[in-house]
Amino acid sequence: MNSMNKVAALAMGALLVASANATWYTSEAAFLAATVGPNYTEDFNNFTNFGNPLDGTQTTWSAPGGNGFGFDAAAAQGLWSNIGALSTNIANDPITLTFTGSLTTAFGARVSNTNISGGNIPGQIALNLSNGANTVVDVTGGEQFIGWADSTVT
């Protein structure tokens, strides 16, 4: 079955000066302990049904934001909402997040690959940041946390 990347939740945007140095996290607890400052967590709690509010015809979505932080999500071939998660409508269509508001120096997400029915499947997820930092995580069939924090945050 085709797989789709799914972003299950976003966490942390600390208001500090950014640099190109990064610390990567695969533990959400370690990430949250290492980051400080104002933050915003998007839990997608208004995504309560498959395909509602995003049914694949929308190519952009703006998160409601909080504490001066926010983001816009985009996927060229459409966005899809799973229950409590942002996804793409088509496999291998990347989701681009553009941060809005205050300077974002840390980002974390619970990610997974899903089949067409929304079930978790094994695969890899790449996170590429505009400052050149990037990593790939292996997801074994459930959610996996991935986080990045600027060295000034940690």
C-alpha positions in Angstrom: 0.0 0.0 0.0 1.1 3.6 -0.5 2.4 5.3 2.5 1.8 8.9 3.6 3.9 11.0 6.0 1.8 12.1 9.0 2.7 14.8 11.4 1.0 14.0 14.6 1.8 17.0 16.7 4.2 20.0 16.8 5.9 21.3 19.8 8.1 24.1 20.9 9.2 27.3 19.3 11.5 29.1 21.7 12.2 32.8 21.3 16.0 32.9 21.1 18.7 33.8 18.5 19.1 31.2 15.9 22.3 29.7 14.5 23.2 26.9 12.0 24.2 24.5 14.8 21.6 21.9 15.7 20.9 19.2 18.3 18.6 16.4 17.1 16.3 14.5 19.5 14.4 11.3 19.2 13.1 11.5 22.8 10.3 13.9 23.3 11.0 14.1 27.1 14.7 15.0 26.4 13.6 17.6 23.9 11.1 19.2 26.2 13.6 19.2 29.1 16.3 20.8 26.9 14.2 23.7 25.5 13.1 26.7 27.3 11.1 29.9 26.6 7.7 30.7 25.2 6.3 27.9 23.1 3.3 26.7 21.1 2.0 23.1 20.8 -0.4 22.2 18.0 -2.3 19.0 18.8 -4.7 19.1 15.8 -7.6 18.6 18.2 -10.0 20.0 15.6 -9.0 17.2 13.3 -11.7 14.8 14.5 -12.6 12.8 11.4 -10.6 11.4 8.5 -10.8 14.0 5.7 -12.3 16.7 7.9 -11.4 19.6 7.8 -8.8 18.7 5.1 -10.1 16.4 2.4 -7.2 16.5 -0.1 -8.4 19.4 -2.1 -6.7 22.0 0.0 -3.0 22.5 -0.7 -2.4 24.9 2.3 -3.5 25.1 5.9 -2.7 27.7 8.6 -2.3 26.5 12.2 -4.2 28.6 14.7 -1.0 29.4 16.5 -0.3 30.6 20.1 2.2 32.6 22.2 3.3 34.5 19.1 4.1 31.4 17.1 2.4 29.7 14.2 3.0 27.9 10.9 1.5 27.4 7.5 1.5 23.8 6.1 1.6 23.1 2.3 1.6 20.0 0.1 1.5 20.3 -3.7 -0.9 17.4 -4.2 -3.1 18.2 -1.2 -3.4 18.0 2.6 -5.4 15.4 4.5 -6.5 15.4 8.1 -6.3 12.1 10.0 -7.8 12.1 13.5 -5.5 14.4 15.5 -2.9 14.5 12.7 -1.9 16.4 9.6 -1.1 14.3 6.5 -0.7 14.4 2.8 -3.3 13.3 0.3 -0.8 11.4 -1.8 2.2 9.2 -0.8 5.6 10.8 -1.1 4.3 14.3 -1.3 6.3 16.3 1.2 4.7 18.6 3.8 6.4 22.0 3.9 6.0 24.0 7.1 6.6 27.7 7.1 6.9 29.2 10.5 5.1 32.5 11.2 5.3 34.9 14.0 8.2 34.9 16.5 11.6 33.4 15.6 11.4 29.6 15.9 14.6 28.0 17.2 13.2 24.6 18.2 10.8 22.2 16.5 9.5 18.8 17.4 6.9 16.5 16.0 5.5 13.0 16.4 5.7 11.5 13.0 4.6 8.3 11.3 4.1 6.7 7.9 0.6 5.5 7.2 -1.2 3.4 4.6 -4.2 4.7 2.7 -6.5 3.7 5.6 -4.5 5.7 8.1 -2.8 2.7 9.7 0.8 3.0 10.8 3.4 1.3 8.7 7.3 1.1 8.7 9.3 3.6 6.7 11.6 6.6 6.9 10.8 10.3 7.4 13.2 13.0 6.4 13.2 16.4 8.2 15.0 19.1 6.2 15.4 22.6 7.7 15.9 25.8 5.7 19.2 26.4 7.5 20.6 23.3 6.0 20.2 21.0 9.0 18.6 17.6 8.1 18.1 14.1 9.4 16.2 10.9 8.6 14.5 8.7 11.2 13.4 5.2 10.8 9.8 4.7 11.9 9.1 1.0 12.7 5.3 1.2 12.4 4.2 3.5 15.2 4.8 7.2 16.0 8.4 8.4 16.4 9.4 11.7 17.9 11.8 13.9 16.0 13.0 17.2 17.3 15.5 19.9 16.5 16.8 22.7 18.7 19.3 25.4 17.9 22.4 25.2 19.9 21.5 28.4 21.7 18.4 26.7 23.1 20.1 23.5 24.5 
